[in-house]
Amino acid sequence: GQVELRGLRLCCNSPSLRRPEGSTFRFVAYGDSITQGFCSGGPSYPERLARLAGWTPVNMGIQGLAAASGAAWRHGAEVGAVVGREADPAARSLVTLLIGINDCFSHVVDGAGWPARGQGSTGEAVGRVVDQVRQAQPGVPIAVITPILTAGRFISWRRGVGG
């Protein structure tokens, strides 16, 4: 199948992804250590994907980050601000969010600026980050990449993430 969003065409039969003609394209990847490059054995997935597609990568991965903390600290607003800092008015961006594994496998606790328990599900925290990006950049495409989780933990992440 093929997916097209805002001039960017992703197709399974294509040897690589291509940016829209006549414009620069930035890939803004926000998330935890997996986005940062943990377990990559080399360049992170944002850098690898950007290289294949001819995009400019912006890796906003933070080791140990939890979705609840990113939501509480309004990281989505900063992601949106980074998208808006492009000097080229014809530039386009794609934002991906890969976050939530730290919430699911280690309960976020009080102290040191971390949100207290009872702040809602991991999915709701991810939804708040998406809302923050949307407030800053209403037109930017956002792809939420779900973390790879074990069966019992996935229920916690999924709750609250919807249309």
Salt bridges, closest charged atoms under 4 A:
GLU4 OE1 - ARG9 NH2 3.15
GLU78 OE2 - ARG85 NH2 2.88
GLU86 OE1 - ARG26 NE 2.97
